[in-house]
Amino acid sequence: MKKACFVLCVSLLLLGACSSNKLARYEFRDTTAAARTFMPPGANVFTDLDVRIDPGDLLGSALRVGTSVAREIEAERARDRLDSAMAKVDVPGITEERVLFQAAEMLGFHPVNEVEAADFVFTVDMKRYGIDASSWDAGTFFVVEARIELIDNAVHRRIWRGNVSAREPLSPRFFELERPLETVLDAVALSELSVDEMVTGLSYLAEYSAGLITEKLYRDYLRKHR
C-alpha cells in the first residue's frame, strides 16, 4: 500500500475553502501536537435507489427501477462485508496517526499521544466516508468529507479550519487485487470482495483521508507564510 496516497488524482480532489486561518502567526518547529478523530458509526456503501415511474415511459421506468434495485442488492452484499471489515480496522487510529506524522514531517512539530499535554491539537471530524455505488455504469468511488480544526491548546483557540471533500475512482490496487490497474470496480465487483480485501481497502481509505487533510493544511500554511 503506497503511503503517499494523497498525491493521487489531484484533479479529482475538491478542497473546501478555509474559513479560519491564523497559521501566519505560528511557527510549529519544536512544538508538540496531538490529534483526535470523530467518525460516523462506520464506513458505508452509498447508493441512489430510484423507483420513480414515468407514466409516459413505462418501459424506460421499468429498466431504470430494475437496474436501481439490482445495484442496491449488490451494495447490500458489500455493506455486510464492510461491516465485518470495520471490526478489524482501526480507521480513526490510522487516520490520527497518519495526520500527525505527515503534518509533523511538513511543519516540524513533535507528535504526541496526550491531548491535554500537547501544544496543538488536530480535531478531525469525518462527516462522511465510504464507497459511492450510485452509478451502475460509471463504476464506484471512495468518498471522503471531513472538517478539520487545529487548536492552540494553551488558549483553546482555533487557529485553522479546513474542509476536505474527495471522490476517488475505486481501483483494484486499493484492495491489492490482481487486475489491470486502470480498471474501475463496478457494483458487482465490489459485492464480490472478501472481508480481508475490504480490510485492505478501508486501511487505504484511512490513509488516503489523512493525506488529504495534511495536504490541505500544508497548502494553507505555505500560502500564509509567503
C-alpha positions in Angstrom: 0.0 0.0 0.0 1.5 3.3 -1.0 1.9 5.7 1.8 1.9 8.9 -0.3 -1.6 8.3 -1.4 -2.7 11.9 -1.0 -0.9 12.9 -4.2 -3.1 10.6 -6.3 -5.6 12.0 -8.8 -5.2 15.6 -7.6 -7.6 16.8 -10.3 -10.4 14.9 -8.6 -9.9 16.5 -5.2 -12.4 19.2 -4.2 -10.7 21.0 -1.3 -13.0 23.3 0.6 -12.0 26.9 1.3 -10.5 27.5 4.8 -12.8 29.8 6.7 -10.4 30.3 9.6 -6.7 30.6 9.1 -4.3 32.2 11.6 -1.4 30.0 10.6 0.8 33.0 9.7 1.1 33.8 13.4 2.6 30.5 14.4 5.9 28.6 14.0 5.4 24.9 14.8 9.0 23.7 14.9 9.9 22.1 18.2 6.3 22.3 19.5 4.1 19.2 20.2 0.8 18.2 18.6 -1.8 15.5 19.2 -4.9 14.5 17.3 -8.4 13.3 18.0 -10.8 12.0 15.4 -14.6 11.8 15.4 -16.1 9.3 13.0 -19.5 8.2 11.8 -20.6 4.8 13.2 -18.9 3.2 10.2 -18.0 3.4 6.6 -20.9 3.0 4.2 -21.8 2.0 0.7 -23.9 4.8 -0.7 -26.5 4.2 -3.4 -29.3 6.1 -5.0 -32.3 3.9 -5.1 -34.6 5.3 -7.9 -38.1 3.8 -8.0 -39.8 6.7 -9.8 -42.3 5.6 -12.5 -42.8 7.8 -15.6 -46.4 7.1 -17.0 -45.2 8.3 -20.3 -42.2 5.9 -20.4 -43.2 2.7 -18.7 -40.6 0.6 -20.4 -37.8 3.0 -19.5 -39.1 3.3 -16.0 -39.1 -0.5 -15.6 -35.5 -0.7 -16.8 -34.4 2.1 -14.5 -36.1 0.6 -11.5 -34.7 -2.8 -12.2 -31.2 -1.5 -12.5 -31.6 0.5 -9.4 -32.9 -2.5 -7.4 -30.1 -4.7 -8.7 -27.5 -2.2 -7.7 -29.0 -1.9 -4.3 -28.8 -5.7 -3.8 -25.1 -5.7 -4.8 -24.5 -2.8 -2.5 -26.1 -4.6 0.4 -23.8 -7.5 -0.1 -20.9 -5.2 0.1 -22.2 -3.5 3.2 -22.3 -6.8 5.0 -18.6 -7.4 4.3 -17.8 -3.8 5.0 -19.4 -4.1 8.5 -17.3 -7.2 9.2 -14.1 -5.4 7.9 -14.8 -2.4 10.2 -14.3 -4.6 13.2 -10.8 -5.4 12.0 -9.6 -1.9 11.1 -9.0 1.0 13.4 -9.9 3.7 10.9 -9.8 6.5 13.5 -6.5 5.3 14.8 -4.9 5.1 11.4 -6.3 8.5 10.4 -5.0 10.2 13.5 -1.5 8.6 13.3 -1.1 9.5 9.6 -2.3 13.0 10.1 0.1 13.6 13.0 3.2 12.0 11.4 2.6 13.5 7.9 1.9 17.0 9.4 4.9 16.7 11.7 7.1 16.0 8.7 5.8 19.0 6.9 5.7 21.5 9.8 8.4 20.3 12.1 6.4 19.6 15.3 6.7 16.5 17.5 3.7 14.2 17.6 2.5 13.1 21.0 -0.4 10.9 22.3 -1.6 13.0 25.2 -4.1 15.6 24.0 -4.0 17.6 27.3 -0.2 17.9 27.2 0.1 18.9 23.6 0.8 22.5 22.4 -1.6 22.0 19.5 -4.5 19.6 18.8 -5.9 18.5 15.5 -9.6 17.8 15.6 -10.7 15.6 12.6 -14.5 15.4 12.2 -15.2 12.8 9.5 -18.7 13.7 8.2 -19.0 11.0 5.6 -16.7 8.3 4.3 -17.2 5.1 2.4 -18.0 3.9 -1.1 -20.3 5.6 -3.6 -22.0 3.0 -5.7 -24.8 5.2 -7.0 -23.8 4.9 -10.7 -24.1 1.4 -12.2 -22.2 2.1 -15.4 -19.6 4.6 -14.3 -18.0 2.4 -11.5 -17.7 3.0 -7.8 -15.8 5.6 -5.8 -14.2 6.2 -2.5 -15.8 9.3 -0.9 -14.5 11.4 1.9 -16.0 14.5 3.5 -14.3 15.9 6.6 -13.9 19.1 8.6 -10.6 19.7 10.4 -9.5 22.2 13.0 -6.1 23.0 14.6 -6.4 24.3 18.1 -3.9 26.3 20.1 -4.2 24.2 23.3 -2.7 26.8 25.6 -5.6 29.3 25.0 -8.1 26.8 23.5 -8.3 28.9 20.3 -8.9 27.6 16.8 -6.1 28.8 14.5 -7.0 26.9 11.4 -10.1 25.2 9.9 -10.4 23.4 6.6 -12.9 21.3 4.7 -11.9 18.3 2.6 -14.1 16.6 0.1 -12.9 14.0 -2.4 -14.3 11.3 -4.8 -11.7 8.8 -6.0 -12.5 6.0 -8.5 -12.1 2.6 -6.9 -9.1 0.8 -8.4 -8.2 -2.8 -7.9 -4.9 -1.7 -6.3 -6.7 -0.2 -3.4 -7.7 -3.8 -2.4 -4.4 -5.3 -3.7 -6.3 -7.2 -6.4 -4.5 -8.8 -9.4 -6.4 -6.9 -12.1 -5.4 -4.2 -14.6 -4.7 -1.0 -12.6 -6.8 1.1 -14.9 -9.9 -0.9 -14.1 -12.6 0.8 -12.1 -14.6 -1.6 -9.9 -18.4 -1.7 -10.5 -21.1 -2.6 -8.0 -20.9 -6.3 -8.9 -17.1 -6.5 -8.4 -17.5 -4.5 -5.2 -20.0 -7.1 -3.8 -17.6 -9.9 -4.6 -14.8 -8.5 -2.5 -13.9 -10.6 0.5 -13.8 -9.3 4.1 -9.9 -9.3 4.0 -10.0 -7.3 0.8 -12.4 -4.9 2.4 -10.0 -4.5 5.3 -7.2 -3.6 2.9 -9.5 -1.1 1.2 -10.5 0.5 4.5 -6.9 0.9 5.5 -6.2 2.6 2.2 -9.2 4.9 2.8 -8.0 5.9 6.2 -4.5 6.7 4.9 -6.0 8.5 1.8 -8.2 10.7 4.1 -5.2 11.6 6.3 -3.2 12.6 3.2 -6.0 14.9 2.0 -6.1 16.6 5.4 -2.4 17.2 5.8 -2.1 18.4 2.1 -4.9 20.9 2.8 -3.1 22.1 6.0 0.3 22.4 4.3 -1.1 24.4 1.3 -2.8 26.9 3.7 0.4 27.1 5.8 2.6 27.8 2.8 0.1 30.4 1.5 0.2 32.3 4.8 4.0 32.2 5.1 4.9 33.5 1.7 
